[in-house]
């Protein structure tokens, strides 16, 4: 049975994503942060059982379902604030 394809190679070509993936401590802290945990709760509430399928599709190279769920959550004030705080927690690349 062939290995499922993922978009990790494509993700690693994005400089900001690649840098974040290489900073294991920062990534771990982001994943465990209250903001990220709450965002996951909102995504679960919004998608129900569809979140796992959307995440699986994104891992295989089709992020459209996951992106749609995130857009839906970001339409709420709380969702938009959570995403903004998570983005601010990622250091900018100062070149």
ABEGO torsion letter per residue (X at the ends): XBBBBBAAAAAAABAAAAAAAABAAAAAAAAABAAAAAAAAAAAAAAEAAAAAAAAAAAAGBAAAAAAAAAAAAABAAAAAAAAAAAAABBBBBX
